[in-house]
C-alpha cells in the first residue's frame, strides 16, 4: 500500500540531478522576454511588501509595533516564506498540465515536474531570506540558538509544499476548475494565515485564533517567526507538531496514490 | 526470435467518446451513468506484429487510419487498452510538433531537450556541435525558436531526436515538412542507424520515400492492419487501392469513409482503463479511512485550544 509513495519519492532522488538542471532553465526561461530579467523576482515582492506595510502597518495599525518588534520586521518574517509557499503551490499544481504535452513524447518521470517548480522558486527564497536576516540584524534582533530551528521549519515548508503539489497537480490536470479555485483560495489564505495580522493578539477571540491554527501554513509561518524571535522549540507543542506532520503525510500519501494511478493516462486528458 | 526488438500482441486502443467534460471525469473514476452504455472509438484494434533488430518498418495508411495512435503506442507515450507491447530499448518519437520551448533559443532548446532525454552534461556538450550542424541553423541557433520557420523547427526537432541515441526510432511524418535536401540527409542518417542495428518505424504517406528505405510495410486501414509484408507488394496494393478510391465520386468517398468509421465505434468492453486503475482493495480502503481519525482528533484538540 505504500508502493506509490515510495515510488514517487525514489523518483525524486533518482532524478535529482535532472531536477536541478531543469530548474535552472525554468528560472532562465520565465523572464526571457523581460528587459529587467530575473530582477523581477525581487522587484515584485518589494512592491507587495511596500503595499502591505502601508496598508496594514501605517494605515490600520498606525505604525504601532507588535509586542516590541516593529511591524515591518514582524511582517517580513511571515511574508518571505509566503512568497515562496504561494507561487510554489500554484505553479506546482499547474506544472503537470502545463508540461505533459511536451514530456509525453518521451519517457520522462512526470512526478518531478512539481519539484522542478519548487526548486526554481527556492532560489528566490534563499536570496530574500538572506536579506531578511540582514534586516533583522540591523534591527537589533538577537541571534540565538533558536535560529537553528529555521532549518527544521524550512524542511516542514518543503515537505508541505511538495505533498500539496503532488496531490493537486494530478487533480488540476483532470479538473481544470481546480486550478482556478486554487489561485483564488491562495489569495484568501494569505489573510487566514498569521502573516499580515496577529491572530494571537488581544483583540482576537481565542476560539478564532485556535481554529486558524488548523491551517498547516500557520504552523510553518508561526514557526519561522518564533525561531527568529527565540520564543520556543517546536517539540514544546507536540500536539500541533503531530497534527502538521500527519496532515502532510496524508496529503502526500493520497497525492502519490492519485499520481501513480492516473499518470499513464494524463495525455488522454488534454 | 531472439533479436526481436518490439513485440506487439493484439493491441487495441480505445478512446471514450465523451460529449461533455464531466463525462470524462466520471469515466476515469469508473462511475457509469445509467442507461445504454456509450460507444467507444477504437483507434487501433487488434494489431499484432514483430520488429527485429536493424529492421525498418513503414507504416502506411490514409488519414485517420490509426497511424499516429500506433506510433504513440510504440513510443510508449500512451498505454494500450488491451494487449501488450514489449519494447527492448528506449524508443524516441519524432513528430512534427517536436515539443520545443518557443521562448528559449535554439541552443537552449538543445540543452533542455537533451537533458530531458536523460543525457549527461558532458554528453550534451559532445553532441551539441553535431546537432547544430545537422539542423543547418547557422547563426539562427541563438535566436528564440518562435522566430523559426516551420522547416527550421522540424529540422531542429529531428536533429535533437536523432542525437539522443535512441534504440528505436519512430518517425511520424516528420520529414514531410523539410525540403528534399534535408529529407535526403535524414534518410542517410537513418541508413546509418539501420547499419547500427537500430529499429526504425517510419510513418508516412509518401510511398516513394518508403520504397527506397523500408524492409517491410504495415498498411493500416481504419484501425486494423490490412496488410503486412514486403515493401514492394504492400505499396503496390496500396497505390492500386488509393487510385481506386480517387476514382470514386466525392459522395461515394465520404460514404465509404462513414461506413468504415462507424465500424470503429464499438461497445465498451467493461473496463476502459487498465484494471490496476480501479484496484483498491477493501482493507486498503479501511486503512485509508483510518488515517483520518487521528488527524480529526488532533484537529479537534487544536481547534478547542486543548
Interface residues (C-beta under 8 A of the other chain):
Chain A: X1 X18 X21 X22 X25 X28 X29 X32 X33 X101 X102 X103 X104 X105 X106 X107 X108 X174 X175 X206 X207 X210 X211 X213 X214 X239 X240 X242 X243 X246 X247 X250 X253 X254 X261 X262 X264 X265 X267 X268 X269
Chain B: X15 X24 X25 X28 X75 X76 X77 X78 X79 X90 X91 X92 X93 X95 X98 X99 X101 X103 X104 X108 X111 X112 X115 X116 X117 X118 X121 X144 X273 X274 X276 X277 X284 X287 X288 X291 X292 X294 X295 X298 X299 X301 X302 X303 X304 X305 X306
